[in-house]
Amino acid sequence: MPASLQSRDADEPIKVGFLYNHDGLHQIAHTGPIISSLQRIAPELRVEVLISSESQARAVRRHLDPSLEQPPFHQLEVGKAIKRIEKLTGGIVPLGRIGSLAANKRLLGSYDALVVPETTTTLLKTRHKLHGPRLIHYPHGAGDRSISVSPAIKHFDFVLLPGKKTQERMLAEGVIRAQDNAIIGYPKFDARHLAKQTKFFPNDRPVVLYNPHFDPKLSSWHDFGIELLDYFAGQDRYNLIFAPHVMLFKRKVLASVEHQKIKVRQSIPSRFHNLDHIRIDTGSEFSVDMSYTRNADFYIGDVSSQIYEFIERPRPAIFLNSHNADWQNDSSYVFWHFGEVIDQMKELPAAMERAFPMDEKFRRRQSETFKEAIDIDPDHSSASRGAAAIYKYLHREFPERFQNG
């Protein structure tokens, strides 16, 4: 009998796994801070961590409370054949993630609950018919792209949410149930201490962050990126941090299952390296720990949810519409109302001139939407709220497993 279908003794500790089934690091900060909080409020639970790489393990440990006993870590196995195929195909399809679920089915089935920041894990139910572990989801970001209401979300048993904006949209789209979700805020903000408070440039010029997404249809990098770098290379008014979504340069061939589109990613010309006023970072910890969104004065992007981390403190923003989106009344582009949207790179210099000082309508829209998107409780951290919501849900699902349940 599969491990997930075995009956467990009433006095056996409930086993909760925090699963990171992804080859990147950008999702870890969204659930990592909850681990220690859950250990703290529910020491009777058996909390464990499942990772895909040693770099992920190091990233998770950055979020753990050193005063608590470190939870056990388990390395997920992926078959050598899968790794070879994924390498040969340039990672167009996330075979590693998909294959990992199959290769680790028995291990994953041994948990009462799995907490995950991505949707591939729902294949445990839909493909592998593994219905024992309760799947608990927290989306890795508070963005507005259509993928944020993916039909796959309806296969989760319980969903943790950053704020009412996401909750209302998911309820309207029918991907969550009213009784099976909880607003907890944004656990990544609990890790602000990891963001580097530093000057990245040896001068006091305003710092612009260019943060294109990796999606081959939506990303501005393919059509605007080189021209944008050329513009900043040839001026002396601003510093530029080029820090795209970490997955943009993870693979040479980029694929979107959502939009059924494939593109070969262009490389960064050597002329942009080693310039004093341009910093290029295609995937360091600075790219995922909010160091750049906290230290930049100006944001340029397309569809990355990092804009919601940036507008915690309202600042000027410009959005690049390289894919001819009819965005004005589209709920997938709410954040494009935070600043001016331009359709051609030649519009950028004038748009930047108009951005200083910041237009009050954009400042107001950023502030109002941030409050709807991310529910901040000054008295309770998001991680502690997430832990409390998980604990309450487990009480509901396994009352006989709690001595005082």
C-alpha positions in Angstrom: 0.0 0.0 0.0 1.4 3.5 -0.9 2.7 5.4 2.1 0.1 8.1 1.7 -2.7 5.6 2.0 -1.5 3.9 5.1 -3.5 4.6 8.2 -1.4 6.4 10.8 -1.7 5.9 14.5 -3.6 8.6 16.4 -0.5 9.3 18.6 1.9 9.6 15.6 3.1 13.2 15.1 1.7 15.0 12.2 4.4 15.3 9.5 4.6 18.6 7.6 7.0 19.1 4.7 8.1 22.4 3.2 8.7 21.4 -0.4 11.0 23.4 -2.8 10.7 21.4 -6.0 12.3 24.1 -8.3 15.7 24.7 -9.7 15.7 28.3 -8.7 16.0 30.2 -5.3 13.4 32.9 -5.9 10.5 30.9 -4.3 12.1 30.1 -1.0 11.6 33.4 0.8 7.9 33.2 0.3 7.4 30.2 2.6 10.9 29.8 4.3 10.1 32.2 7.2 7.0 30.1 8.1 9.1 27.1 9.0 10.5 28.3 12.3 7.2 30.0 13.2 5.4 26.7 12.8 8.1 24.9 14.9 7.7 27.5 17.6 3.9 27.4 17.9 3.5 23.7 17.3 6.5 21.7 18.7 4.3 18.6 18.6 4.4 18.6 14.7 7.3 17.0 12.8 8.4 19.8 10.5 10.8 18.9 7.7 12.3 20.5 4.6 12.6 19.0 1.1 15.1 20.7 -1.3 16.3 20.2 -4.8 19.9 21.4 -4.4 22.4 22.4 -1.7 22.1 26.0 -2.8 18.4 25.8 -1.9 19.3 24.3 1.5 21.6 27.2 2.2 18.9 29.6 1.2 16.3 28.0 3.4 18.7 28.0 6.4 19.0 31.8 6.1 15.3 32.0 7.1 15.5 29.6 10.1 15.6 30.8 13.7 19.0 29.7 15.1 17.6 29.4 18.6 15.4 26.5 17.4 16.5 23.0 16.5 17.0 22.8 12.8 14.4 20.7 11.0 15.6 17.6 9.0 16.5 18.3 5.4 15.8 15.8 2.6 17.4 16.0 -0.9 14.9 15.2 -3.6 16.1 12.6 -6.2 15.9 13.1 -9.9 16.8 10.4 -12.3 20.0 10.8 -14.4 18.0 10.2 -17.6 15.7 13.1 -16.8 18.7 15.4 -16.1 20.3 14.5 -19.4 17.1 15.1 -21.4 16.4 18.4 -19.7 20.0 19.5 -20.4 19.8 18.4 -24.1 16.5 20.3 -24.5 17.8 23.4 -22.8 15.3 23.1 -20.0 12.4 24.1 -22.3 10.1 21.9 -20.2 10.6 21.6 -16.5 11.3 17.9 -16.6 13.3 18.0 -13.5 10.4 19.3 -11.4 8.0 16.9 -13.0 10.3 13.9 -12.8 11.2 14.8 -9.2 7.6 14.3 -8.1 7.5 10.8 -9.7 10.9 9.8 -8.3 10.0 10.9 -4.8 6.4 9.8 -4.7 6.9 7.5 -1.8 8.8 10.1 0.3 6.2 12.8 -0.5 3.4 10.5 0.2 4.8 10.0 3.8 3.7 13.5 4.8 0.4 14.6 6.2 0.8 18.0 4.6 3.1 19.6 2.0 3.6 23.4 2.0 4.6 24.6 -1.5 5.1 27.9 -3.3 4.5 26.6 -6.9 1.8 24.7 -8.7 3.7 21.8 -10.3 3.1 19.9 -7.1 -0.5 19.4 -7.9 0.6 16.7 -10.3 0.9 14.5 -7.2 -2.9 14.5 -7.2 -3.8 14.9 -10.9 -1.2 12.6 -12.4 0.0 10.4 -9.6 -3.3 10.0 -7.7 -1.5 10.7 -4.4 -4.4 12.0 -2.3 -3.0 11.5 1.2 -0.8 14.6 1.8 -2.8 17.8 2.1 -1.4 20.3 -0.3 -1.0 23.8 1.1 -0.1 26.6 -1.2 1.3 30.1 -0.9 1.9 31.9 -4.3 5.4 33.2 -4.8 4.4 36.8 -5.2 1.4 39.1 -5.1 1.3 39.9 -8.8 -1.5 40.1 -11.3 -0.5 37.9 -14.2 -3.1 35.5 -15.4 -1.0 32.6 -14.1 -1.8 33.9 -10.6 -5.3 32.4 -11.1 -4.1 29.2 -12.8 -6.7 26.4 -12.8 -4.1 24.2 -11.1 -4.6 26.1 -7.9 -8.0 24.5 -7.4 -6.3 21.2 -6.7 -4.7 22.6 -3.5 -6.5 21.7 -0.3 -5.7 25.0 1.5 -4.3 28.2 0.1 -2.5 31.0 2.0 -2.8 34.4 0.5 -1.0 37.8 0.7 -4.1 40.0 0.7 -7.7 40.5 -0.3 -6.9 41.5 -3.9 -5.6 38.0 -4.6 -8.3 36.4 -2.5 -11.1 38.1 -4.3 -9.8 37.4 -7.7 -9.2 33.7 -6.9 -12.7 33.3 -5.5 -14.2 35.0 -8.5 -12.2 32.7 -10.8 -13.3 29.6 -8.7 -9.7 28.4 -8.0 -10.1 28.6 -4.2 -12.9 27.8 -1.8 -14.1 30.2 0.8 -13.5 27.8 3.7 -10.1 26.7 2.5 -8.0 29.8 2.4 -6.5 32.4 4.8 -4.9 35.8 4.3 -1.6 35.9 6.1 0.4 38.8 4.5 3.8 38.5 2.9 6.3 36.2 4.7 9.1 37.4 2.5 8.8 40.8 4.2 9.7 39.1 7.5 13.2 38.5 6.0 13.9 42.1 5.4 17.0 41.8 7.5 18.6 39.7 4.7 18.2 42.5 2.2 21.5 44.4 1.9 21.4 48.0 3.0 24.3 49.1 0.9 25.3 51.5 -1.8 25.8 49.6 -5.0 27.5 52.6 -6.8 30.3 55.0 -5.7 28.1 58.1 -6.4 24.8 59.6 -5.4 23.0 59.4 -8.7 19.4 58.0 -8.7 19.4 54.2 -9.0 17.2 52.7 -11.6 16.2 49.0 -11.4 15.4 47.2 -14.7 13.6 44.0 -13.8 12.3 42.2 -16.9 10.4 38.9 -16.6 11.4 35.6 -18.2 8.1 34.7 -19.9 8.9 34.6 -23.6 5.7 36.4 -24.6 5.5 39.0 -21.9 9.2 39.8 -21.2 10.5 43.2 -22.5 14.1 41.8 -22.6 13.8 40.4 -26.1 12.6 43.5 -27.9 13.6 46.4 -25.6 16.5 45.0 -23.4 19.6 45.8 -25.5 18.3 49.2 -26.5 17.6 50.0 -22.9 21.1 49.0 -21.8 22.5 51.1 -24.6 20.6 54.1 -23.4 21.8 53.8 -19.8 25.4 53.1 -20.9 25.5 56.3 -22.9 24.2 58.7 -20.2 25.6 60.0 -16.9 22.5 61.0 -14.9 21.4 57.6 -13.5 22.9 54.4 -12.3 21.3 51.2 -13.5 20.9 47.8 -11.9 19.9 45.2 -14.4 18.5 42.4 -12.3 16.0 40.4 -14.3 13.8 37.6 -13.0 16.4 34.9 -12.1 14.9 32.4 -14.5 15.5 34.7 -17.6 19.2 33.7 -17.7 18.8 30.2 -16.2 18.1 28.8 -19.6 19.0 29.7 -23.2 15.6 28.6 -24.6 12.6 30.0 -22.8 9.2 28.4 -22.9 5.8 29.4 -21.7 3.2 26.6 -21.1 0.7 29.3 -20.3 1.1 31.1 -23.6 2.5 28.2 -25.7 5.4 30.3 -26.9 9.2 29.6 -27.1 12.0 32.1 -27.6 15.8 31.8 -27.7 17.1 34.3 -25.2 19.7 36.8 -26.4 22.9 37.2 -24.4 24.2 40.4 -22.8 26.8 42.0 -25.1 30.2 42.4 -23.5 30.2 46.2 -23.9 27.8 46.5 -20.9 30.1 44.7 -18.5 32.6 46.5 -16.3 30.8 49.9 -16.5 30.9 51.9 -13.3 27.3 53.0 -13.5 25.7 49.7 -14.6 25.4 46.7 -12.4 24.5 43.4 -14.1 23.1 40.6 -11.9 21.4 37.7 -13.5 20.8 35.6 -10.4 22.7 36.3 -7.2 21.1 36.4 -3.7 20.7 40.1 -4.2 18.2 39.4 -6.9 15.9 37.4 -4.6 16.3 39.0 -1.2 14.8 42.4 -2.0 18.2 44.2 -1.9 17.5 45.8 -5.2 13.9 46.7 -4.7 14.7 48.3 -1.4 17.7 50.3 -2.6 16.5 51.5 -6.0 14.9 54.9 -6.6 13.1 54.0 -9.8 11.6 50.8 -11.3 11.4 49.8 -14.9 9.8 46.5 -15.7 7.1 44.6 -17.5 5.1 41.8 -15.6 7.2 40.8 -12.7 5.5 40.6 -9.3 8.6 42.2 -7.8 6.8 45.6 -8.4 4.7 44.8 -5.3 7.8 44.5 -3.2 9.1 47.8 -4.7 5.9 49.8 -4.0 5.9 49.0 -0.3 7.5 52.5 -0.3 5.9 54.4 -3.3 8.4 55.4 -5.9 8.4 56.2 -9.7 7.9 53.3 -12.1 7.7 52.8 -15.9 6.3 49.7 -17.6 7.4 48.4 -21.0 4.6 47.1 -23.2 6.6 45.1 -25.7 3.9 42.6 -26.4 1.2 45.0 -27.5 -1.1 44.3 -24.5 -4.5 45.9 -24.4 -4.0 46.4 -20.7 -6.1 49.3 -19.4 -9.1 47.3 -18.2 -7.3 43.9 -17.8 -7.1 42.5 -14.3 -3.8 40.9 -15.2 -2.2 44.4 -15.5 -3.4 46.2 -12.4 0.2 47.1 -11.6 0.6 48.9 -14.9 -1.4 51.7 -13.3 1.4 52.4 -10.9 3.3 54.4 -13.5 3.5 55.4 -17.1 3.3 52.6 -19.7 5.4 53.0 -22.9 5.2 51.0 -26.2 8.5 52.0 -27.7 12.0 52.4 -26.3 12.3 55.9 -27.9 9.7 57.1 -25.4 11.8 56.2 -22.3 13.9 59.4 -21.9 10.8 61.6 -21.9 8.9 59.3 -19.6 11.7 59.3 -17.1 11.7 63.1 -17.1 8.0 63.1 -16.4 8.5 60.6 -13.6 10.3 63.1 -11.3 8.8 64.4 -9.2 6.4 61.4 -8.9 2.8 62.1 -10.0 0.4 62.1 -7.1 -2.1 59.8 -8.9 0.6 57.2 -9.2 1.7 57.6 -5.6 -1.9 57.2 -4.5 -2.6 54.2 -6.7 0.6 52.4 -5.5 -0.3 53.0 -1.9 -4.0 52.0 -2.2 -3.3 48.9 -4.2 -0.4 47.8 -2.0 -2.8 47.7 1.0 -5.3 45.6 -1.0 -2.5 43.3 -2.3 -0.5 42.7 0.9 -2.2 42.6 4.3 0.3 43.9 6.8 -0.5 43.3 10.5 1.8 45.5 12.7 1.3 43.2 15.6 1.8 39.8 14.0 4.4 38.8 11.4 3.2 37.2 8.2 5.2 34.1 9.0 3.5 33.7 12.4 0.1 34.3 10.7 0.9 31.6 8.1 2.0 29.2 10.8 -1.2 29.8 12.8 -3.3 29.3 9.7 -1.6 26.0 8.8 -1.9 24.8 12.4 -5.6 25.6 12.5 -6.1 23.8 9.2 -4.3 20.7 10.4 -6.5 20.7 13.5 -9.5 20.7 11.3 -8.2 17.9 9.1 -6.7 15.6 11.7 -8.6 16.3 15.0 -7.9 12.8 16.2 -4.1 13.3 15.9 -4.0 16.2 18.4 -4.1 15.2 22.0 -6.3 18.2 22.9 -8.1 18.3 19.5 
